[in-house]
Amino acid sequence: MKEPFLAAVPVLKKLESAGFEAYFVGGSVRDFLLNKEINDVDIATSATPEEVKRIFSKTVDIGIEHGTVLVLYQNQSYEITTFRSEAEYEDYRRPKEVSFIRNLIEDLQRRDFTMNAIAMDKDGSLIDPFNGQISIDNQIIQTVGKAADRFQEDALRMMRAVRFLSQLSFTIEKETLNALKDLVHLLSNIAVERKQTEFDKLLSGVNRKQALELILQTNIYSYLPGLSNQEDRIKLMLKYKLERLTTREMWALLVYCLKIEKKAVEGFLRGWRIPLKEIREIQVILHYLDKRFKTSWSLYDLYTATKEIFVSSEILYLVIKGIENNNSIQHFLQMYEQLPIKDRSEMDVSGNDLMDWFNKSGGPWVKELLFKVEQAILEGNVVNNKKNIKEWLMECNHN
């Protein structure tokens, strides 16, 4: 066993010393068996939420109706969820009723995939009633029990299956895949926000290309915002080498391949419930990508784009053009690093300086002159200090 499990062992011991069962469960156990990085752990217990709150002095009710309590213990926070069973589901996305139970196996039985239905005790021993370890060893994504039952309980599990294919490079088991194809229409009942979370993770996976191919083969794309009837344009995206792209760059490439007009980009991304800050970043990447198709980077474009944006735009340009082993990014990075300023705030002159020097009140001329100074500094025509800028301006004004 390793961190962060080791740090959380005292939590399990405290629950057990109070007479309850407690185990690590879910994705953290799966990732431990895959030797992947683990950021946090989930704990399941036979103790009810009220019993958990009596055992620990500092708790927060974050999902108590579903049996989850946030426990603050030894400067760490842990989500502790009571063993539970779930009654019939409503709208293919949530159970009508949650019942707290004392049986670990029944709790594991309600989970989505066998690889996620493994528990681990405080000593590192595994409880694996549904052969999740075999699924992990064979790199198989398989539901716990009948796939049709699991997908009709929560239709999002179909997208989760394809997302895991992207992240883990596993194969979806035949019955699970057939049920996915048969029940894909149930995704129409799932909130966009939940779909976006899974699609985002899919786009960031190492096996993203195969996952996107499967989204086409299973018709999942028809139930995703703005992608219905876009099969050919999604196929265009699959022609490119996607391995080196970030999630944000993948979104930008998707918009590019869909040939969405500039004024409609925001509406498309808002339809996915993407945060406005990320929408603006994607829009800026696309703006500079469009400029890059027409000309090389100018010093001013490198400066206004900022490093992260111009690197993303250049990477997309190279991917779309099919250019490999190119040193252009390094070349433009060197140009960027040599810029005398990286932001307007670094200019050693202000609008007040200009008004003082020219003895004039404010107006549009101040903004125009600041822009002129900014360009002169970037092009090396004037050194960025107040004295030099003033002399240069007076000389320009005199001439």
Summary of the structure (lengths in Angstrom):
residues: 399
radius of gyration: 27.8
end to end distance: 75.7
largest distance: 89.2
contacts: 1231
relative contact order: 0.05
helix: 57%
strand: 12%
